[in-house]
Amino acid sequence: MFSCCDIGTKFSHATGEIFSTAHWSVVIRRKQVTPAALVLICKRHVESVGGLTPEEGADLPLAAKKLEQMLRTAFQPDKLNYLALMMVDKHLHFHVIPRYQQERTVHGYTFKDPNWGGPPRLDGETPSDDVVDTILADLRRGL
């Protein structure tokens, strides 16, 4: 799908896509810094929010609404953070980090959010592939 750059490979799009809309793809973040961390990726290579077409821009809140409903159904986060940093990967994408005031144990793995109340940390521990795959299945069921 992403022949423009390595964004699809970097975020394991082929195996980790949860759903897509006309212009956006929602993929599980293999590095689960908090339970159900996601990446929202524009399907077309664009390097800024201002570079979106009107159609891509109109589709963004539809994708966000669907992913937020899915996250609430499956994991009930206390808050959601959207980060569009693009310091390493220039392709427009948002890290969607669910935030949890208390630590959460999900499928035997305990997640902590040490920066609750402030910016999320993106360098946390990564659970096993089995835990991530089970979270992915939970999210897909939450659709």
N, C-alpha and C positions, 0 to 999 in steps of 0.2 A: 504494500500500500504506500509506503513512504520511500519512493525511489530518489527523492531529492537529497537525502542525507541519512545518517545512521540513527536518527531518533527512534525509529521502530525497533531496531536491534537493541539499542541502549536500554529501552524500557520493555523489552520482551513482548512486543505487540502481538506477535504470532500466537503466543500461548497465553498471554495475560489480558487480552481484550475482554472487557465485561459487556460493553454495548457501544454502539456508535449512533450518531445522528447524521444528518446530511453532510455536516462539515466538521464534526468533532468526534474523537475516539476517546473512550475512557478505559484506562488500563490500570491494573494493579501495580503498585510500586513494589518491586521485589524487596527493596530495603524497607521493611515495615517499621518505621520509627515509632509509630503508634498504630493500633489495630485499624486496618482498612485504609491505609494511606494509598492514594491514587495519583494518577497523572492524567490530566485532561489535555489532549493534543489536537491542535488544528490539523486537519487532513492535508491542507495545502501548505507548502513551505512559505511562511511569512515570518518576518523577524520582529514584528512589533504589533501591539494591539491596534495602533493607528493604521497599520497596513491591511487590516481585515476588510473584506468586501462587505457591503451592506447585508448580504445574505449570510455570510459567516458571522457577522456581528449579531444579527437577529437570532441565529441558531444557538449562540453561546448560552443565553439564559435558559433555553429549553434543555440543553444538555446538563447545565448546572442543576436545574430543578429536578430532573430525573435522578441524577447522582445523589443529590441531597436526600430525596425520598428513600432511595435505596439504602443509603448509609443509616438513616434514622430507623428504618425497618430492621436492618441486620445488626447494628451495633450501638444505637442510641448515643452518639457522641454528645458531649456537653457544648461543643463549639466546633466550627470548621474554619480553617485558615486556607486561603488560596494564595499561592506564591508564584509569581512570574518573574523569576530571577534572570534566566537565560545568560548566565555568565559563562557556562561551559557549552551548552547546547543552544545555538542561536535560533533554532526552530521554535516558534511560539508554542509554549506549553505552560500549564499551571500545575504545580504540585498542590494536591488537595490533601491537607493534613487534618484528620479528625483529632480533636483535642479532648482529653479526659481529665477531669479534676482529680480523680482517684486512680490508683493503679488498676489495671484490668488484666485478668488472666483469661486468655483465649486459647482454647485447645491445648492447655497445659503450659503455655508460655506466658510469663508475666511481663507486661509492658508497663513502663513508668514514663511519665511525662514530666521530666525534671524542671522544665521551664514553664510549667503551667502558670498562666497569668502574664506571660511575656512571649517573645517570638519562639516558634518551635525550633528544636534542634533537628537537623537533618542527618546528623552523623551518629545516630544511636545504633544499638545492636541490631543485628538482623536475625530473625528466627529461622529455623530450618525450612527447607523447601516444602516439607510436608505441612507445616503450620501455615505457610503462605498459600499453598494450594487449597487448604481447607478454608481459609479466609476468603479466597477467590470463589470457591463454591458457595459459601454463605452469601456473598454479595450477589452472585448470579441468581440465587434463590430469592433474594430480596427485591428483585425486579418485579 
